[in-house]
Amino acid sequence: MGFDETAKALEKRKAGLLVLAADLSPKSAKEIIRLADRQNINAVRLDVTMDELWYTLGKRAGILAVTEQGLADKIVALTGARQDEEESEV
């Protein structure tokens, strides 16, 4: 969870999906998506805030790296998510 840990997961090629909070700053979204694009990793923006993630996960973060491919696939299937093309252009 968080920008730094997600960037490390991307560098180590462990991330299967990026999950972005609805209220993540455009600058942070653009930067992390740029890193993910280098490895063809999808990024999805959920309709939840960083505070909602904090309540659910116990840590306030706007970026999550999903490292388990099965879970990443399930999140995409359940949310109908695809790569956040709009964010890629930010």
Summary of the structure (lengths in Angstrom):
residues: 90
radius of gyration: 11.7
end to end distance: 21.8
largest distance: 31.4
contacts: 271
relative contact order: 0.27
helix: 49%
strand: 12%
